[in-house]
Amino acid sequence: MTVDRAVEPEAVEPAPALPLVSVVIPTRGRRALLAETLATITAQDYEGDLEIIVVHDREEPDPTLAELAVPGRSITSVVNTRTPGLCGARNTGLLASHGAYVASCDDDDLWHPAKVRMQVERLESDPELLAVGAGIRLLMGDQDDVEWPAREPVVSHERLLQNRVKELHSSTLMMRRSAFDVAGLYDEELPFGYAEDYDWILRATSVGSVGAVEDVLADIRKDVQSWFRDRSLNTATALEYLLEKHPDFADRRKGHARILGQIAYARAAGGQRGQGARLAGRALTRYPASPHAWLALAVAGPGIPPEKMLRMARRAGRGLS
């Protein structure tokens, strides 16, 4: 006689937990803008948890920001305990974080809902990548917004020497925690913290791979005051530091001319028109088609107001640094 036996269901392996993502946001004196930024981060469609760390630089922490948290999206306010400024604030948040991935965001920019999910998927699918950026949209205020999708899935060190690469903006970057073991922390000796994301990405691409999600996943505000606006001489000093720190610029005529031209423009815009003109000449000797050098001459020579040059550049979806 045959005895029927119940068929036991096969054991189903539980889906692996999604990795914790830490989000580091340096801030100073921008409570209203920061609240808008946080709203776009807590609204991410990523099913894993986010740990949001707001780092107050040279100001008291704001414990009321925790009230903006939602389930799975904690918000913690801490004070920059390292070098005052952007680099120290970013490092403070990084060292206080616990996520397998660390994303950076400025306190006035906005994330699209799919940003974290798509970037985690990209990093999980390619273990060689140290970090990924994403396409951006420049919010131009009373002008038309400019969309800038990422152009390449992997961004080489060579391309970064030629071009700063907008899609690797500080508000798009998501990095493996292990990336900081090989590329180092943000450089707290960088004058005024200017171009700290560019400096870090240059170091990362010199030791590993960096990529980008093509989709536009972040809005970058160009319609609010930047901490670097009207501080042209600070910008020039920082770029001179970068040029010395990364000597491989000198071997690339176009890239070297670009940085020289940016320094020339910043010097001229800061009132040092003679020095700006001389630097522009050096840039054009290296690469005669260097656009920043010609812009520097326009400011240093005829004295075209820098504000007008900036408006023209932004209408074309570009910056001048």
N, C-alpha and C positions, 0 to 999 in steps of 0.2 A: 504494500500500500504506500502510495506517495504522500508524503507530508509536506504541505505547503509551508514555506518559511518566508517570513517578512524580509523584504529586501531593504537592508539598511541604506539610507542615503549616503552618498559620498561626502566626505568632509570637504567643506568649502573653505579655502584659505581666505582669511579676512584681507580686504584691500589694505595695502600699506598706507600708513598715515601720511598725509601731505606734509612737506617740511614747513617748519616755522620760518616766516620771513620777518626780518627786523627792518623797520623803516626809520632812518635817522634824518631829522629835520632841524638844522640850526636856525635860530631865530633871534631877532632883536627888534623890539618896538613895533611889531606888526600884528597885533592881536586880531584885527578884523580879517586881514588877508590870510593869516594862519588858520583861522577857523574855516575859511572856504577851502583851503588846501586839505585840511583834515577831513572835511566832509567827503571829498572825492576819494580819499584813501580808505576811510571806513566803509565806503560803498563799493569796494572792489568785489567782483564776482568770484574771486578765488575761494575755494571751499576750505582751505587750510586757515590756520591762525596767523594774524599779523600782530607784531609787537611794535608799537609806534613810540619812538623816543624823541621827545622835543627837547633840544639842547638850548638853553637860554645863555646867550653870550653877553656878558657884562650887564646883566639884569637879573632880577629875582625870578625864581621859578613861578609858574602859574598853576597851582594845584587844581584850579577850576577847569582846566583843560580835560581832566579825567572825566568830567561830566559829558564830554562829547564822544566818549567811547561807546561801542555797541558790542554785543556778544561776539567773542572771537577777535576783537579789535581793541586791545588794551592801549591806553595812552598814558605815558609816564613823562613827567617834566623833571629835568635835571639841570644842573648848572655846569657850564664849561669849567672844568677843573684843570685844564691844561693851558697852553699859550692862548692869550686872548685873541679872538679872531676866528675866521671861518675854518681854518685847518684844525686848530685846537678843538673847536666845537664838534667838527665831524669826527675827530678821533675820540673825543669824550663819549659821544653816542655809540660809536663802533665798539669801544671797549666795554660799554655797559650792556651791550646787546647779547642775545643768545641764539639767534636764528642761524640756520644753515646758510641762508642767503641774506645779504644786507643790501637794501635799496636806499639810495639817497634821494632827497627831494628838497628843493628850496622852499622857503616859507611863503612864496607868492605864486607858485605854479600849481597846476591842476592835473590830476591823472584821469585817464579814461577808464571805465569800469573793468576792462579786460587786461589792463596792463600787467598786474602781478601774475595772473594766471598764464598769460602767453609767455612771459619771460621765464617763469619757473619751468614751463613745458620745454622751452628752448634749452635751458641749462641742463635739465634732466636728460634731454635727448642727446646732448653732446658734452660728455665729460671733459673734453679738452678745453672748453671755453672757461676762461677765468671770470668773464663779465659779459653782459649784453646791454646794449642801449636800445633805442626804438625811434621810430619816426616821430616828428614833433609838428605842432601847429603853433605858429607865432601869432599871438593876439596883439593886433596893431592898434587897437582903440578906434579912432575915427577913420582909419584906413582899412582896406581889405585885409583880412587875415591871410597868412601865407602857410600852406601845408608843405612839409618837408619830409616825405617818406624816406626811410633808410634806403641807401642805394646798393649796399652790398651785405650779404649775410655774415661775412667775416671781414673785419677791417684790419689791414696790415699795418705794421709799424711804418713801412715806407709811405703809405698813404697819409698817415698822421703827421709825418714830417712835412708833407706837401700841403696839408689842409687840416684845420682843426676838427672837422667832421661834426656837424651840428647834432647828428643823431646820437652822439656820445656826450650828451649834455648832463650836467650834474643832476637834473631832475628826471633823467631817463635811466640812469645806471642802476643795474642790479648785479651784485658781485658775489661770488662764492666767498665764504668766510676764509677759506684757505688761500684765496688770492692775495690777501694781505700778508701772508707768510712769505710769499715770493716777491711781491711788488713793494711791500712796505706800507706803512701808514701814510696819511697825507703829510706833506712836508710843512712843518710848522715854522721853518725858516723862510718860506716863500714870502717875499714882501707883500704885505697887505692881503695875503691869501688869494691874490688874483690868479685865475686860471688854474686853480688847484686840481680841478677835475682833469684838465688837459695834461698837467704834469703827471698825475697818477696813471692815466691811460697810456702815456708814452712809456712809463716804466713797465706797465703790465704787458704791453705789446712787445717789449724787448725781451720778455721771459716766457711769454705764452700767447694764447689766442684770445681775441676779443671779437665779439660779434654784435649783431643788431637784429631786432625784429623789424621787418619792413613796415608794418602797420604804424599809423600815427596813433600814439598811445599817451601823449602828454601835451598839455597846452602850456606854452612858455609866455609869460606876460611880458610884453614890451610896452605896455601902456601904463606902467607904474614906475616910480622912481627906483633906479638901481643904486645899490651902495657904491658902485663904481662910476656912476654918472658924474660928470664934472670933476673927476679926479684923474685927469689925463696923465699927470706926472707920476702918480702912483702906478698907473698901468704901465707906463714906460719902464719904470724901475723893475717891476715884476717881470716884464718880458726880457729885459736885459739879463736878469737872473736866470730865466729859463734858457736863454741862448747859451749862457756859460755852462749851465748844468748839463745840457744835452748837446755835447760837441758834434754829434752826428748831423746836426743841422748844417754845419759848415761844409759838409761834403755834398749837399744837395742845393744846387744853385737856386731853384725855384723856391724851395722851402726856406732857405736862408734869406732870400730876398723878401719873402712874405713877412717874416718876423722883423727884419730890419725896417721894412716899409711901415709896419704897424707901430714900431717904436718911433719912427720918424713922424708919423701922423700924430701920435700921442704927445710928442715933444712940441710939435707945432701948435696943436690945439691947446696945449698948456701955456702958450705964450713964448716958448723957446723956438722962435721961427727960424733963426739962423742954424741952430743945431739940427732942427727938423729937416731943413733943406739939405744940409750936408749928409745926414743919414739917408735921405731919399736918394741922393746921388750915389751913395754906396750900394743901395738896393738895386738901382737901375743898372749899375755896372755889372752886377751879378746876374740880373734877369730883367731885360729892358721892358718886358710886358707886365711887370709887377704892379697890380692895380693900387695897392696901398701906398706905394711910393708916389705915384702920380697924384693921389688924393692928398698926400702930405704936401706936395709942391703947390697944390691948389690953395691950401690953407696958409702955407708959409710964404708963398709969392703974392698972388693977388689979395690974399687975406680973406678968402671966402669963409664965412662963419662956420665953425665946426658943427653947430647945430643943424645948419642947412645940409651939410654933407651927410650927417647922420640920418636925417629925414629921407634924403635921396637913396641912401643905401638900404634903409629899411623898407622903402617902397619896392625895392628889388628883392626883398627877402634876405638881406645880408646884414652883417654887422661890420664894425670897423676895428674889431680887436680879435 
